[in-house]
Amino acid sequence: MTVLPADGLSRAAEFPDPSHDQWQSLVEGVLRKSGKEVTGSAAEEALSTALGDGLTVRPLYTSIDVSADPGLPGFAPFTRGSRPTGNTTDGWDVRQRHALADPVRLNEAVLGDLENGVTSLWLAVGGAGGVPVSGLARALEGVYLDLAPVVLDAAADPGPAVRELLGLYEARGIAKETVRGSLGMDPLGQAARTGTEPELSDAVHWARLCSRGYPALRSLAVDALPYHEAGGSAAEELGLSLATGVAYLRALTSSGLSVEEACAQLEFRYAATADQFLTIAKLRAARRLWARVAEVCGAPDAGAQRQHAVTSSVMMTRRDPWVNMLRTTLACLSAGVGGAESVTVLPFDHALGLPDAFARRIARNTSTILMEESHLARVTDPAGGSWYVERLTDELAAAAWAFFQEVERAGGQAAALRSGMVRERLAATWAARSRDLARRKEPVTGVSEFPSLDERPVEREPVPAAPRDGGLPEVRRDEAFEVLRSRSDAHLAATGNRPKVFLAALGPASVHTARASFAANLFLSGGIQPVHEPASVDASTAAEAFAASGATIACLCSADTLYAEQGEAVASALRAAGAEQIFLAGRPGEYTGADVHVFAGCDVVSVLSSELDRMGVA
């Protein structure tokens, strides 16, 4: 309880509200101390962060950034949630994905998950790594199908899997009105993954059957993951999901379903990343945009989008995979706060192969901790009202709608896939992002930042590769650095040693530590082992220290003043001792003696790849 002073006024009233100009003046002062002479709006722009899709995150948001009324949870435009209570009743649906070909092993994994917090199953059926259709009954033995919804992933040939699942429901006496889940049919998503021509007739057939006989079972999945996994941005992911959803609406309504019945057949699937605010805004924007589609189609009350969020596979790393637990925790939090009804947390070893029981346990417990211990599901739209989140939602929705209109002008989703428009657009986006990754402007912990060459590899049973000839590619943030690290591993296996670099630190630790740490981190990201012994050298000791290091290259690390005083002499001593290449941690300046400069924002991948080539590391 707040106790007011005797005069009845809050002490906060004694402090005047600061103005935006006052804040900006303070920012100018801080930037001036760092050597940046900027004033006015330029000071604020200096602290802004550019996102994809032309969006910019400013350092300060105030009440003047209030967006349009987002409505109430459960009511159009559904920005704040598709249901009035959100996930507050039972939390979000914890949906575990399974891709095992052996029905017995799959059954063991499924039962273990259901007994320990999982509330629905996402099963790969058929194809390269899924359970055979004939084994589906064995895989679901002991599963209470009236309690645990099943979502199919049988994109290559869904018909037999659908018939088998519906037959199981009938054989076990499950009332049709209680059957929940999704048949997971997504012919356009399958076309995106494989490059094949989409065929919607089967999906329409099953949608009509579900609409008339299974009122709680959805037939179609609008899966945006293929576009995210090909390097697409948040707005591109949203725009292509809208184009896919509209294509399905056209097909379903042409077959006789009403707009309301057609919308009820769709479940939308989006990627959740460790960028928590962008993920929250993406899910909120997705609901607003689909509500607009439903409104234009004449059924505004049917626009409550059902969302399934899946933690991003693009962000998962093969090196230091334990860090993936942190990434998926942030992504799961974002999905829950963003209002997704179902959330799949990919196991931390997802990028390495088939997850083991421990990895699946951590994945399902991530949701449990966030719901039961952190109480995230107890509030509907907890991000609602945040000036930043509301503005980001608005701007992302506008960018996504603009791209959706581009796709529609190109003839719709199928035509955009067929013409190569989608592939070219996503490739351009990924190329720009790859440049940021290579320059470590988008750091990847454990890979491009703070890697460990001594980590023990995590071995997993490989996942059978699904054919993607002609389809969209699958990308990962760690791709370029993984190539460098693999080259280092091969060199270690062939010679017994990793390629090394000698860190020639000049002056006391207080002067050289920052750049020595920077250089060590940079070289480690490419699998080059830094040797920093002794802690400091000069022209008289550098040669002996270099010879003892076993390295063939060296990197000068110190302040600019010491580079000017000692750099050329130390570099000469290193060359005389056999150094084949001299690096210098710092931007090019007046000091001489170095062959290559490495600095914040340089193309680390290009520098290290060229050096491994020069060193003969295959």
Backbone torsions as a table, in degrees:
resi	resn	phi	psi	omega
1	MET	NA	134.4	179.8
2	THR	-86.7	126.6	178.4
3	VAL	-101.8	119.9	-179.6
4	LEU	-85.7	153.7	174.2
5	PRO	-60.9	170.0	-176.1
6	ALA	-59.1	-31.0	-179.4
7	ASP	-77.7	-4.5	176.7
8	GLY	80.5	4.7	-179.2
9	LEU	-104.1	142.9	175.9
10	SER	-72.0	141.2	178.3
11	ARG	-64.2	-20.8	176.9
12	ALA	-63.3	-23.0	-179.5
13	ALA	-67.9	-17.9	-179.9
14	GLU	-76.3	-13.5	-178.5
15	PHE	-106.6	120.2	-179.5
16	PRO	-67.8	148.6	176.6
17	ASP	-68.8	126.6	178.7
18	PRO	-69.7	148.6	178.6
19	SER	-92.2	165.1	177.9
20	HIS	-64.0	-36.2	179.4
21	ASP	-64.8	-37.7	177.7
22	GLN	-64.3	-43.4	178.0
23	TRP	-61.4	-43.8	-179.0
24	GLN	-63.6	-35.8	177.9
25	SER	-64.3	-39.1	177.3
26	LEU	-65.8	-38.1	177.3
27	VAL	-62.2	-43.3	179.2
28	GLU	-57.8	-41.3	179.5
29	GLY	-63.3	-42.3	179.4
30	VAL	-65.3	-44.0	-179.7
31	LEU	-66.3	-33.6	178.9
32	ARG	-62.3	-37.5	178.7
33	LYS	-65.6	-26.5	179.2
34	SER	-91.2	6.4	176.0
35	GLY	93.4	9.5	-179.5
36	LYS	-106.6	114.8	178.8
37	GLU	-95.3	89.2	179.0
38	VAL	-130.3	148.6	-179.6
39	THR	-134.3	163.4	175.8
40	GLY	62.5	-140.9	-176.9
41	SER	-65.3	-22.8	179.1
42	ALA	-64.3	-30.1	178.5
43	ALA	-66.7	-41.3	178.7
44	GLU	-69.4	-38.2	178.7
45	GLU	-63.9	-31.3	179.8
46	ALA	-65.3	-23.9	179.7
47	LEU	-100.9	4.2	-179.6
48	SER	-83.5	155.3	-178.9
49	THR	-120.6	126.9	179.1
50	ALA	-82.2	130.1	172.9
51	LEU	-103.6	178.2	173.0
52	GLY	-69.8	173.4	175.4
53	ASP	65.6	18.6	179.4
54	GLY	76.3	11.9	-179.7
55	LEU	-88.3	151.1	179.3
56	THR	-133.6	133.1	175.5
57	VAL	-96.1	118.5	179.3
58	ARG	-85.6	160.2	-177.7
59	PRO	-76.5	-15.3	-176.5
60	LEU	-145.0	133.8	174.3
61	TYR	-123.8	138.8	-178.6
62	THR	-131.9	-174.2	-177.4
63	SER	-64.0	-19.0	178.1
64	ILE	-72.0	-12.3	178.5
65	ASP	-92.2	12.4	-179.3
66	VAL	-58.2	132.6	-178.8
67	SER	-93.7	-176.7	176.6
68	ALA	-62.1	155.2	-178.9
69	ASP	-57.6	117.2	-178.9
70	PRO	-78.8	-0.9	-179.7
71	GLY	80.5	-166.4	-179.0
72	LEU	-110.0	153.4	177.0
73	PRO	-57.1	133.4	178.1
74	GLY	86.6	1.2	-179.7
75	PHE	-130.5	149.6	179.9
76	ALA	-53.8	140.2	7.7
77	PRO	-87.8	17.1	173.6
78	PHE	64.6	17.0	177.3
79	THR	-57.2	-38.4	-173.8
80	ARG	-89.6	4.4	177.2
81	GLY	138.1	150.0	-178.8
82	SER	-80.8	-17.4	-179.6
83	ARG	-126.1	144.3	-178.7
84	PRO	-57.1	-35.0	-177.9
85	THR	-94.2	-2.5	-178.0
86	GLY	57.3	-132.7	178.8
87	ASN	-101.1	16.5	-171.9
88	THR	-72.6	-20.3	-176.5
89	THR	-74.3	-57.2	-177.2
90	ASP	-126.3	7.6	-173.6
91	GLY	79.7	178.6	178.5
92	TRP	-80.4	158.7	177.7
93	ASP	-71.6	121.5	179.6
94	VAL	-89.0	103.2	-172.1
95	ARG	-106.9	110.3	-178.9
96	GLN	-93.4	136.5	178.2
97	ARG	-92.9	139.3	178.5
98	HIS	-131.6	131.2	177.1
99	ALA	-136.0	80.4	179.3
100	LEU	-128.1	134.4	-178.2
101	ALA	-81.9	-24.2	-178.0
102	ASP	-86.0	115.5	-177.9
103	PRO	-59.1	-35.1	-178.5
104	VAL	-68.1	-48.4	177.6
105	ARG	-62.0	-39.7	179.2
106	LEU	-62.8	-42.7	179.2
107	ASN	-61.0	-43.2	178.5
108	GLU	-61.1	-43.6	-179.1
109	ALA	-66.8	-42.6	-179.0
110	VAL	-63.1	-48.3	-179.0
111	LEU	-64.0	-39.7	177.9
112	GLY	-61.6	-40.4	179.2
113	ASP	-68.5	-45.2	-177.8
114	LEU	-64.6	-31.4	179.2
115	GLU	-76.8	-10.2	-172.5
116	ASN	-131.5	37.7	169.0
117	GLY	114.9	-17.8	178.6
118	VAL	-74.4	140.0	-176.5
119	THR	-115.7	-10.5	173.0
120	SER	-152.6	161.3	-173.6
121	LEU	-118.1	136.3	176.0
122	TRP	-117.8	106.3	-169.4
123	LEU	-110.9	128.3	170.4
124	ALA	-80.2	124.7	-177.5
125	VAL	-124.5	128.6	-179.3
126	GLY	73.2	-170.8	179.5
127	GLY	72.9	-162.0	-173.2
128	ALA	-69.5	-39.5	-173.6
129	GLY	-123.9	3.1	-177.2
130	GLY	-86.6	166.2	177.0
131	VAL	-70.0	139.6	177.4
132	PRO	-61.7	149.4	178.7
133	VAL	-55.5	-38.7	-179.4
134	SER	-65.9	-18.0	-179.2
135	GLY	-100.3	3.5	-176.4
136	LEU	-64.5	-41.0	179.9
137	ALA	-61.8	-41.9	178.3
138	ARG	-66.6	-38.9	-179.4
139	ALA	-64.4	-30.8	-178.0
140	LEU	-100.7	14.2	178.1
141	GLU	-64.2	129.1	-180.0
142	GLY	86.4	-3.2	179.1
143	VAL	-89.3	130.1	176.8
144	TYR	-80.4	96.4	-172.7
145	LEU	-68.8	-17.3	176.4
146	ASP	-81.1	-12.8	-179.3
147	LEU	-109.3	-31.8	-176.3
148	ALA	-109.0	104.5	177.6
149	PRO	-62.2	145.6	178.8
150	VAL	-116.1	132.6	175.4
151	VAL	-116.2	124.9	-177.7
152	LEU	-90.2	145.0	168.4
153	ASP	-127.9	85.6	-178.5
154	ALA	-129.7	50.9	-169.3
155	ALA	-59.8	-35.8	-175.5
156	ALA	-64.2	-40.1	-178.9
157	ASP	-152.6	77.5	-170.9
158	PRO	-72.8	-25.9	-174.2
159	GLY	-52.0	-55.4	-179.7
160	PRO	-60.3	-38.4	179.5
161	ALA	-65.9	-40.6	179.0
162	VAL	-63.7	-45.6	-180.0
163	ARG	-62.5	-40.1	179.9
164	GLU	-64.7	-43.4	-179.1
165	LEU	-66.8	-46.2	179.3
166	LEU	-64.2	-33.9	175.5
167	GLY	-64.6	-36.2	177.4
168	LEU	-64.4	-42.7	177.9
169	TYR	-59.0	-44.2	-178.9
170	GLU	-67.7	-42.6	-178.4
171	ALA	-64.3	-31.1	-178.4
172	ARG	-93.8	5.2	174.3
173	GLY	72.1	29.1	179.1
174	ILE	-81.1	123.5	179.6
175	ALA	-61.0	136.7	-175.0
176	LYS	-60.3	-34.5	-177.5
177	GLU	-72.9	-12.2	179.2
178	THR	-98.9	-7.0	-178.8
179	VAL	-72.3	123.6	179.0
180	ARG	-123.3	170.8	-179.4
181	GLY	117.1	-152.3	-178.0
182	SER	-153.5	142.6	174.5
183	LEU	-77.6	-13.3	171.6
184	GLY	67.4	22.3	-177.8
185	MET	-76.6	130.3	-176.9
186	ASP	-150.7	75.1	-176.3
187	PRO	-61.1	-33.1	178.6
188	LEU	-73.0	-37.4	175.2
189	GLY	-64.7	-38.9	176.9
190	GLN	-65.0	-37.9	176.9
191	ALA	-64.4	-38.4	178.6
192	ALA	-64.8	-38.8	-177.4
193	ARG	-75.4	-33.1	-171.2
194	THR	-113.8	-15.3	-177.1
195	GLY	80.2	8.4	179.0
196	THR	-82.3	165.7	178.6
197	GLU	-79.6	127.7	-178.3
198	PRO	-70.2	140.3	176.9
199	GLU	-124.5	113.5	-172.1
200	LEU	-96.1	-6.9	-172.2
201	SER	-63.2	-42.8	178.8
202	ASP	-63.3	-43.1	179.3
203	ALA	-61.5	-40.4	178.4
204	VAL	-63.5	-42.2	179.4
205	HIS	-58.1	-48.6	-177.4
206	TRP	-71.5	-30.9	176.8
207	ALA	-65.0	-41.2	178.1
208	ARG	-63.9	-41.7	179.4
209	LEU	-63.8	-44.8	-179.8
210	CYS	-65.3	-40.7	-178.1
211	SER	-61.7	-34.8	-176.4
212	ARG	-95.6	-21.8	-175.4
213	GLY	-121.0	-22.7	-177.6
214	TYR	-129.0	81.1	-170.6
215	PRO	-62.1	-23.7	-178.1
216	ALA	-104.0	3.4	-178.7
217	LEU	-103.3	127.1	178.3
218	ARG	-96.1	147.1	-174.5
219	SER	-102.7	-31.4	-171.3
220	LEU	-115.0	139.4	173.4
221	ALA	-111.2	124.9	172.2
222	VAL	-92.6	91.6	-169.9
223	ASP	-94.1	111.9	178.6
224	ALA	-90.3	-1.3	-177.7
225	LEU	-61.1	-38.6	179.8
226	PRO	-56.4	-32.3	-177.1
227	TYR	-81.1	-38.0	173.6
228	HIS	-64.5	-43.8	-177.2
229	GLU	-70.8	-15.9	176.2
230	ALA	-91.9	4.4	176.4
231	GLY	102.5	9.0	-178.5
232	GLY	-68.3	154.3	177.7
233	SER	-82.8	176.0	179.7
234	ALA	-62.9	-43.8	-179.6
235	ALA	-66.4	-37.6	178.3
236	GLU	-67.7	-39.4	176.5
237	GLU	-60.4	-45.0	179.7
238	LEU	-67.1	-45.7	-177.6
239	GLY	-61.2	-40.8	-179.8
240	LEU	-73.3	-30.6	175.4
241	SER	-67.9	-38.3	176.6
242	LEU	-63.4	-44.9	-179.7
243	ALA	-62.1	-38.3	177.2
244	THR	-66.5	-46.1	179.4
245	GLY	-60.3	-40.8	179.1
246	VAL	-66.1	-39.8	177.8
247	ALA	-61.0	-40.3	178.3
248	TYR	-69.2	-37.9	176.7
249	LEU	-60.1	-43.6	-179.9
250	ARG	-61.4	-44.7	-178.4
251	ALA	-66.5	-41.9	-176.1
252	LEU	-71.8	-41.9	179.6
253	THR	-70.0	-31.0	176.5
254	SER	-66.2	-24.1	-179.7
255	SER	-87.5	-0.9	176.6
256	GLY	115.2	-9.2	177.8
257	LEU	-76.4	148.1	173.7
258	SER	-75.3	167.4	177.7
259	VAL	-61.0	-40.6	179.3
260	GLU	-62.9	-43.8	179.8
261	GLU	-66.9	-38.4	179.9
262	ALA	-66.5	-43.9	179.6
263	CYS	-61.9	-34.6	-178.5
264	ALA	-69.1	-12.4	-179.7
265	GLN	-90.9	-4.2	-171.6
266	LEU	-106.7	136.8	167.6
267	GLU	-124.8	131.9	-176.2
268	PHE	-99.5	135.8	-177.7
269	ARG	-119.2	125.1	-177.8
270	TYR	-127.8	157.8	176.5
271	ALA	-86.8	139.4	173.5
272	ALA	-111.5	127.8	-176.8
273	THR	-112.8	177.8	178.3
274	ALA	-77.3	-5.8	171.2
275	ASP	-81.2	89.6	-166.4
276	GLN	-63.5	-42.6	-176.1
277	PHE	-70.9	-36.7	178.1
278	LEU	-66.1	-38.0	177.9
279	THR	-66.7	-44.6	177.9
280	ILE	-58.3	-47.8	-179.5
281	ALA	-64.4	-36.1	-178.9
282	LYS	-64.0	-45.1	-179.3
283	LEU	-67.6	-37.8	178.6
284	ARG	-68.2	-42.4	178.6
285	ALA	-64.7	-36.9	-179.9
286	ALA	-60.0	-43.2	-179.9
287	ARG	-65.9	-42.0	179.8
288	ARG	-62.1	-43.5	-177.3
289	LEU	-66.7	-42.3	179.7
290	TRP	-67.8	-32.9	175.5
291	ALA	-62.2	-36.7	177.8
292	ARG	-66.7	-40.2	176.9
293	VAL	-60.4	-47.7	-179.9
294	ALA	-62.2	-37.6	179.3
295	GLU	-64.0	-45.1	179.6
296	VAL	-64.1	-31.8	179.0
297	CYS	-79.6	-0.1	176.7
298	GLY	88.5	14.4	-179.8
299	ALA	-135.4	68.2	-174.4
300	PRO	-61.3	-29.1	-178.9
301	ASP	-78.3	-9.1	-179.0
302	ALA	-93.6	5.0	-172.4
303	GLY	-89.3	16.5	178.5
304	ALA	-77.6	100.6	-173.7
305	GLN	-73.5	129.6	173.0
306	ARG	-86.0	124.2	-172.8
307	GLN	-118.7	136.2	172.8
308	HIS	-120.4	116.4	179.9
309	ALA	-102.4	137.2	-179.6
310	VAL	-125.3	129.6	179.4
311	THR	-61.4	140.0	-170.1
312	SER	-63.9	131.9	172.8
313	SER	-80.8	-22.3	-179.7
314	VAL	-64.4	-33.9	-176.6
315	MET	-84.3	-10.0	-177.2
316	MET	-75.0	136.6	-177.6
317	THR	-110.9	153.7	176.4
318	ARG	-89.7	-29.8	175.6
319	ARG	-88.5	142.6	-179.3
320	ASP	47.4	54.5	-173.0
321	PRO	-64.6	-16.9	-179.4
322	TRP	-62.1	-28.7	178.3
323	VAL	-64.5	-22.0	177.5
324	ASN	-59.8	-26.6	176.6
325	MET	-60.5	-38.6	179.4
326	LEU	-70.5	-40.7	179.5
327	ARG	-62.8	-45.7	-178.3
328	THR	-69.8	-28.8	175.9
329	THR	-64.6	-45.6	177.6
330	LEU	-63.5	-40.9	-179.5
331	ALA	-66.0	-41.2	178.4
332	CYS	-64.7	-44.0	176.1
333	LEU	-57.0	-45.7	-179.3
334	SER	-61.7	-41.9	-179.7
335	ALA	-64.3	-43.7	179.8
336	GLY	-66.2	-46.6	179.2
337	VAL	-65.5	-34.3	179.2
338	GLY	-72.0	-12.8	173.8
339	GLY	100.6	14.9	177.4
340	ALA	-66.0	137.1	179.3
341	GLU	-77.5	-32.7	179.6
342	SER	-126.1	140.6	-178.2
343	VAL	-134.1	128.5	173.2
344	THR	-111.0	120.4	174.8
345	VAL	-98.4	115.4	178.0
346	LEU	-70.7	138.3	178.8
347	PRO	-59.3	152.7	-175.4
348	PHE	-61.9	-23.3	-179.2
349	ASP	-97.7	18.4	-176.5
350	HIS	-56.0	-38.4	-177.1
351	ALA	-75.4	-9.6	-175.6
352	LEU	-100.1	-17.3	-177.8
353	GLY	146.8	-153.2	-179.4
354	LEU	-71.8	128.2	-178.4
355	PRO	-69.1	149.4	175.8
356	ASP	-91.5	-179.9	-176.1
357	ALA	-63.2	-37.1	179.2
358	PHE	-63.3	-43.6	-179.0
359	ALA	-64.8	-40.9	177.8
360	ARG	-65.5	-36.6	179.1
361	ARG	-63.2	-45.9	178.4
362	ILE	-61.3	-40.6	-178.4
363	ALA	-61.4	-49.1	-177.3
364	ARG	-71.6	-32.9	-179.6
365	ASN	-72.7	-18.6	176.0
366	THR	-59.5	-47.3	177.5
367	SER	-65.0	-41.1	-178.0
368	THR	-60.8	-44.6	-179.7
369	ILE	-64.2	-43.6	-178.2
370	LEU	-66.1	-34.4	179.9
371	MET	-84.1	-47.6	-171.1
372	GLU	-87.1	-35.9	-176.9
373	GLU	-99.1	-33.9	179.1
374	SER	-96.5	-9.8	174.4
375	HIS	61.6	30.1	-177.3
376	LEU	-65.7	-27.4	-176.3
377	ALA	-84.8	0.9	-176.1
378	ARG	-83.8	-7.0	-179.1
379	VAL	-123.2	133.9	176.0
380	THR	-82.9	126.3	179.0
381	ASP	49.7	62.8	-179.0
382	PRO	-62.2	-20.9	178.9
383	ALA	-86.2	-10.0	-178.3
384	GLY	-61.5	138.0	-179.8
385	GLY	93.7	-14.4	175.1
386	SER	-70.4	123.3	-178.9
387	TRP	-58.1	-38.8	-179.7
388	TYR	-66.4	-50.9	-176.8
389	VAL	-64.4	-41.5	-179.3
390	GLU	-64.6	-42.3	178.8
391	ARG	-67.4	-41.6	178.4
392	LEU	-62.7	-39.4	176.6
393	THR	-60.0	-45.8	179.9
394	ASP	-60.6	-49.4	-175.3
395	GLU	-67.6	-38.4	178.4
396	LEU	-67.6	-40.7	178.5
397	ALA	-61.3	-41.0	-179.8
398	ALA	-65.2	-42.8	179.4
399	ALA	-65.4	-40.8	-179.9
400	ALA	-66.8	-40.6	-179.8
401	TRP	-64.4	-39.0	178.8
402	ALA	-62.3	-41.4	179.4
403	PHE	-70.4	-38.6	175.6
404	PHE	-56.8	-41.9	179.2
405	GLN	-65.6	-35.5	175.6
406	GLU	-60.7	-44.4	-179.6
407	VAL	-63.7	-42.6	179.7
408	GLU	-64.6	-39.6	177.7
409	ARG	-65.7	-25.5	178.7
410	ALA	-81.5	1.2	177.8
411	GLY	110.5	2.9	180.0
412	GLY	101.5	177.5	-172.1
413	GLN	-61.6	-46.7	-178.2
414	ALA	-61.7	-43.6	-179.9
415	ALA	-66.4	-38.5	-179.8
416	ALA	-66.5	-36.0	175.3
417	LEU	-68.7	-43.9	-176.0
418	ARG	-65.0	-39.3	-176.0
419	SER	-77.6	-14.5	-176.3
420	GLY	91.4	0.8	-179.1
421	MET	-60.1	-44.1	-178.6
422	VAL	-64.6	-46.6	-179.6
423	ARG	-58.7	-46.4	-177.1
424	GLU	-65.7	-41.0	-178.7
425	ARG	-66.0	-45.1	-179.5
426	LEU	-68.0	-36.6	179.1
427	ALA	-63.5	-40.0	179.0
428	ALA	-65.8	-40.0	178.4
429	THR	-63.7	-44.3	-178.6
430	TRP	-69.1	-33.7	178.3
431	ALA	-62.7	-42.6	178.4
432	ALA	-65.8	-40.6	179.4
433	ARG	-68.8	-35.9	178.9
434	SER	-62.1	-35.0	177.2
435	ARG	-64.3	-39.7	177.4
436	ASP	-66.9	-38.5	178.2
437	LEU	-65.1	-42.9	-179.2
438	ALA	-64.3	-30.7	179.5
439	ARG	-92.2	3.2	-179.9
440	ARG	60.5	24.1	171.8
441	LYS	-72.8	-25.5	168.8
442	GLU	-113.9	93.1	-174.4
443	PRO	-73.0	148.9	176.0
444	VAL	-122.3	104.7	-175.4
445	THR	-61.6	132.8	-178.7
446	GLY	86.6	-7.2	-179.4
447	VAL	-124.2	-69.8	177.8
448	SER	-93.0	-15.0	175.8
449	GLU	-129.6	133.2	176.6
450	PHE	53.9	47.0	176.4
451	PRO	-76.2	159.4	176.7
452	SER	-126.2	119.7	178.4
453	LEU	-78.1	-12.2	-177.6
454	ASP	-95.7	3.0	-178.3
455	GLU	-64.1	145.2	176.7
456	ARG	-82.8	129.9	-179.0
457	PRO	-65.4	145.2	176.6
458	VAL	-97.8	117.2	-176.4
459	GLU	-97.3	134.9	177.3
460	ARG	-137.7	155.5	175.2
461	GLU	-63.8	128.0	-175.6
462	PRO	-66.5	151.0	176.1
463	VAL	-91.0	130.0	176.8
464	PRO	-57.3	131.2	-176.5
465	ALA	-75.0	131.0	176.3
466	ALA	-87.1	137.2	-179.6
467	PRO	-65.3	134.3	178.0
468	ARG	-130.7	27.3	-179.1
469	ASP	-61.0	122.4	178.4
470	GLY	88.1	-13.5	-179.9
471	GLY	-90.4	-178.4	178.1
472	LEU	-67.4	147.8	-180.0
473	PRO	-75.6	167.2	171.1
474	GLU	-111.7	128.6	-177.4
475	VAL	-118.1	161.9	175.0
476	ARG	-139.4	148.2	-179.7
477	ARG	-65.3	-26.3	-174.9
478	ASP	-90.7	5.1	-170.8
479	GLU	-52.1	-57.7	-172.7
480	ALA	-64.5	-40.4	-179.8
481	PHE	-73.3	-29.7	177.2
482	GLU	-64.0	-37.5	177.1
483	VAL	-62.1	-44.3	-179.9
484	LEU	-63.9	-44.7	-178.4
485	ARG	-65.6	-35.9	179.0
486	SER	-65.8	-36.7	177.0
487	ARG	-64.4	-40.8	177.7
488	SER	-64.5	-41.1	178.9
489	ASP	-61.9	-42.2	-180.0
490	ALA	-64.6	-38.2	178.2
491	HIS	-65.7	-40.3	177.7
492	LEU	-62.3	-44.2	-179.2
493	ALA	-65.0	-33.7	-176.2
494	ALA	-83.5	-32.6	-172.5
495	THR	-116.5	-16.1	-175.9
496	GLY	86.6	-0.4	-179.9
497	ASN	-140.3	150.9	172.3
498	ARG	-88.3	157.7	171.3
499	PRO	-62.1	142.3	-173.9
500	LYS	-125.1	156.0	173.0
501	VAL	-131.7	134.8	178.1
502	PHE	-91.4	124.8	178.3
503	LEU	-90.2	106.4	179.5
504	ALA	-90.9	90.1	-177.2
505	ALA	-86.7	131.8	-177.6
506	LEU	-106.9	136.5	176.1
507	GLY	82.2	-176.0	-177.8
508	PRO	-70.0	165.2	-177.8
509	ALA	-59.2	-34.5	-179.4
510	SER	-62.3	-22.6	-178.6
511	VAL	-94.3	-40.5	-171.4
512	HIS	-100.0	-12.4	-171.2
513	THR	-58.9	-44.2	-176.2
514	ALA	-59.4	-48.0	-177.1
515	ARG	-77.4	-30.0	175.9
516	ALA	-66.0	-40.5	177.5
517	SER	-65.8	-40.8	178.0
518	PHE	-60.6	-47.2	-178.0
519	ALA	-65.7	-42.5	179.4
520	ALA	-59.7	-45.4	179.5
521	ASN	-61.2	-42.3	-178.5
522	LEU	-63.7	-49.3	-177.8
523	PHE	-68.3	-36.1	177.7
524	LEU	-61.0	-34.6	-178.6
525	SER	-62.9	-21.4	176.8
526	GLY	-103.8	9.7	177.7
527	GLY	82.2	14.0	178.8
528	ILE	-97.8	121.2	-173.9
529	GLN	-79.2	118.8	176.4
530	PRO	-79.1	140.7	175.3
531	VAL	-117.1	115.8	-177.4
532	HIS	-121.2	70.2	-178.1
533	GLU	-149.2	116.9	5.2
534	PRO	-76.3	174.9	-175.4
535	ALA	-65.0	-30.5	-177.9
536	SER	-145.6	145.0	179.0
537	VAL	-132.7	166.9	170.6
538	ASP	-139.6	-171.0	-175.3
539	ALA	-61.8	-28.5	-177.1
540	SER	-85.0	-20.1	-176.7
541	THR	-112.7	-12.6	-173.4
542	ALA	-61.9	-42.2	-175.4
543	ALA	-63.2	-47.3	-179.4
544	GLU	-63.8	-42.5	-179.8
545	ALA	-65.2	-39.7	179.1
546	PHE	-64.8	-44.2	-179.2
547	ALA	-61.2	-36.3	-179.4
548	ALA	-75.6	-18.2	-174.6
549	SER	-74.8	-25.4	-175.9
550	GLY	79.9	5.9	-179.6
551	ALA	-88.0	162.4	175.5
552	THR	-113.1	-7.9	178.4
553	ILE	-132.2	162.2	-178.4
554	ALA	-139.9	157.3	177.9
555	CYS	-133.8	122.8	176.5
556	LEU	-76.7	134.6	-177.7
557	CYS	-135.4	114.3	177.1
558	SER	-176.5	-168.2	176.9
559	ALA	-86.0	160.4	-177.2
560	ASP	-58.4	-36.5	-178.6
561	THR	-63.3	-41.6	179.1
562	LEU	-73.2	-30.7	173.4
563	TYR	-58.4	-45.5	-178.2
564	ALA	-64.7	-35.9	-176.4
565	GLU	-80.6	-43.0	-169.9
566	GLN	-120.9	-15.5	-169.7
567	GLY	-55.0	-47.5	-175.6
568	GLU	-67.1	-39.0	-179.3
569	ALA	-68.0	-41.4	179.4
570	VAL	-67.8	-40.4	178.3
571	ALA	-61.5	-40.4	178.5
572	SER	-63.4	-40.7	178.8
573	ALA	-64.9	-38.3	179.3
574	LEU	-66.8	-41.4	179.0
575	ARG	-64.0	-40.7	179.4
576	ALA	-63.4	-27.6	179.9
577	ALA	-85.8	-1.3	175.3
578	GLY	110.6	7.4	179.0
579	ALA	-64.4	123.2	-176.9
580	GLU	-83.7	-22.5	-177.8
581	GLN	-149.8	135.7	178.8
582	ILE	-114.8	119.9	174.1
583	PHE	-99.1	161.7	174.5
584	LEU	-140.2	128.2	179.9
585	ALA	-81.8	101.6	-177.6
586	GLY	151.3	158.6	179.0
587	ARG	-72.1	153.5	178.2
588	PRO	-55.1	132.8	-179.6
589	GLY	-143.1	-152.8	-177.5
590	GLU	-76.7	-24.1	-178.0
591	TYR	-68.8	149.9	-176.0
592	THR	-123.5	176.3	175.4
593	GLY	108.6	-13.8	-178.1
594	ALA	-100.9	147.9	176.2
595	ASP	-87.3	-37.4	-174.8
596	VAL	-137.1	136.7	175.4
597	HIS	-104.5	135.4	174.5
598	VAL	-119.7	135.4	-173.6
599	PHE	-156.4	165.6	179.5
600	ALA	-60.1	124.1	-179.2
601	GLY	98.0	-6.0	176.4
602	CYS	-74.5	161.4	179.9
603	ASP	-79.2	91.6	-175.4
604	VAL	-62.6	-42.9	-177.9
605	VAL	-61.2	-44.9	-179.6
606	SER	-64.9	-43.8	-179.0
607	VAL	-61.5	-49.2	-175.3
608	LEU	-73.1	-36.0	177.5
609	SER	-62.9	-43.3	178.7
610	SER	-63.8	-37.8	-178.9
611	GLU	-69.7	-40.5	176.9
612	LEU	-63.2	-37.1	175.5
613	ASP	-60.8	-46.6	-177.5
614	ARG	-64.5	-33.8	-179.4
615	MET	-80.3	-6.1	179.9
616	GLY	78.2	23.6	177.7
617	VAL	-87.5	109.1	-172.9
618	ALA	-72.9	NA	NA
